[in-house]
Amino acid sequence: MSGFDCCSLQGRHSAGPGQRQVSSTSMGIFWIAKFPRIKDRFDVGAWELVIAKLAERGDIRVPACDARTFTGAGHTFLVRRFDRRESGKRVHFASAMTLTAIWMVRVRPAE
């Protein structure tokens, strides 16, 4: 991931709930940068990198990723967009949540 230029983060703000994300290109490659939140109780970006590397060691295909510090708030998790080709065209996919309709299930608190 050498050569990632944080100055190229002119991306579009993404709508993650409370998670600041931008989409960017660096050296012609599309990336997502997930920035730390002030209210994070631990270094979320660093742990996202740990989880991705553990998945990779378990022979699960994961996109290229890294974590960098740009501020004192924690690591910014950088992940190569798996839904874009190098030409910028979208790769169509459906998430597990969409396929299983989990988003439709409402969890009720125990009474």
C-alpha positions as CSV (number, residue, x, y, z in Angstrom):
1,M,0.0,0.0,0.0
2,S,3.0,2.3,-0.3
3,G,2.2,5.5,-2.1
4,F,-1.2,6.2,-0.6
5,D,-1.6,9.9,-0.6
6,C,-3.9,11.3,2.1
7,C,-4.0,14.6,0.3
8,S,-6.0,12.9,-2.5
9,L,-8.9,12.3,-0.1
10,Q,-11.2,14.6,-2.0
11,G,-13.8,11.9,-1.8
12,R,-17.5,11.8,-1.3
13,H,-18.6,11.7,2.3
14,S,-20.3,8.3,2.9
15,A,-23.3,7.8,5.0
16,G,-22.0,5.3,7.6
17,P,-23.9,5.9,10.8
18,G,-21.5,8.1,12.8
19,Q,-18.5,6.7,10.9
20,R,-16.8,9.3,8.7
21,Q,-15.8,7.7,5.4
22,V,-14.5,9.0,2.1
23,S,-14.0,7.4,-1.2
24,S,-10.7,8.3,-2.9
25,T,-8.4,7.4,-5.7
26,S,-4.7,7.1,-5.2
27,M,-2.4,6.1,-8.1
28,G,-5.5,5.1,-10.1
29,I,-6.8,2.7,-7.4
30,F,-10.1,3.3,-5.6
31,W,-10.0,3.3,-1.8
32,I,-12.3,3.9,1.2
33,A,-10.8,5.7,4.2
34,K,-12.7,5.1,7.5
35,F,-11.7,7.8,10.0
36,P,-11.8,7.4,13.8
37,R,-14.6,9.0,15.8
38,I,-13.9,11.1,18.8
39,K,-16.3,8.9,20.9
40,D,-14.5,5.6,20.0
41,R,-13.6,3.8,23.2
42,F,-10.8,1.9,21.4
43,D,-8.8,2.2,18.2
44,V,-11.4,0.8,15.8
45,G,-9.2,1.4,12.7
46,A,-6.4,-0.7,14.1
47,W,-8.8,-3.5,15.0
48,E,-10.3,-3.5,11.6
49,L,-6.9,-4.1,10.1
50,V,-6.3,-6.9,12.6
51,I,-9.5,-8.6,11.7
52,A,-8.8,-8.2,7.9
53,K,-5.3,-9.7,8.4
54,L,-6.7,-12.6,10.4
55,A,-9.3,-13.3,7.7
56,E,-6.5,-13.3,5.1
57,R,-4.5,-15.8,7.2
58,G,-7.5,-18.0,7.3
59,D,-7.6,-18.1,3.4
60,I,-10.5,-15.7,3.2
61,R,-10.0,-13.3,0.3
62,V,-9.9,-9.7,1.5
63,P,-9.2,-6.5,-0.4
64,A,-5.8,-4.8,0.1
65,C,-5.9,-2.7,3.3
66,D,-3.8,-0.7,5.7
67,A,-4.2,1.6,8.7
68,R,-2.5,5.0,9.0
69,T,-2.5,7.7,11.6
70,F,-3.3,11.2,10.4
71,T,-4.4,12.6,13.8
72,G,-4.0,11.6,17.5
73,A,-7.6,10.2,17.5
74,G,-6.6,6.7,16.3
75,H,-6.0,4.9,13.1
76,T,-7.7,5.5,9.8
77,F,-8.6,2.2,8.2
78,L,-7.9,2.2,4.4
79,V,-9.4,-0.5,2.2
80,R,-9.2,-1.0,-1.5
81,R,-12.7,-0.8,-3.0
82,F,-13.8,-4.2,-4.0
83,D,-16.8,-2.9,-5.8
84,R,-14.9,-0.9,-8.5
85,R,-12.8,-2.0,-11.4
86,E,-9.6,0.0,-12.2
87,S,-11.6,1.7,-14.9
88,G,-14.0,3.0,-12.2
89,K,-16.9,0.9,-13.4
90,R,-19.0,-0.7,-10.6
91,V,-18.8,-4.4,-9.8
92,H,-22.3,-5.4,-8.9
93,F,-22.6,-7.4,-5.7
94,A,-25.1,-8.1,-2.9
95,S,-24.2,-8.2,0.7
96,A,-25.0,-11.1,3.0
97,M,-27.3,-8.8,4.9
98,T,-29.3,-8.0,1.7
99,L,-29.4,-11.6,0.6
100,T,-30.7,-12.9,4.0
101,A,-33.0,-9.9,4.5
102,I,-31.6,-9.4,8.0
103,W,-32.2,-5.7,7.8
104,M,-35.9,-6.5,7.8
105,V,-35.8,-8.4,11.1
106,R,-36.6,-6.3,14.2
107,V,-35.0,-7.3,17.4
108,R,-37.2,-6.8,20.4
109,P,-35.7,-6.3,23.8
110,A,-36.3,-9.1,26.3
111,E,-39.3,-8.3,28.6
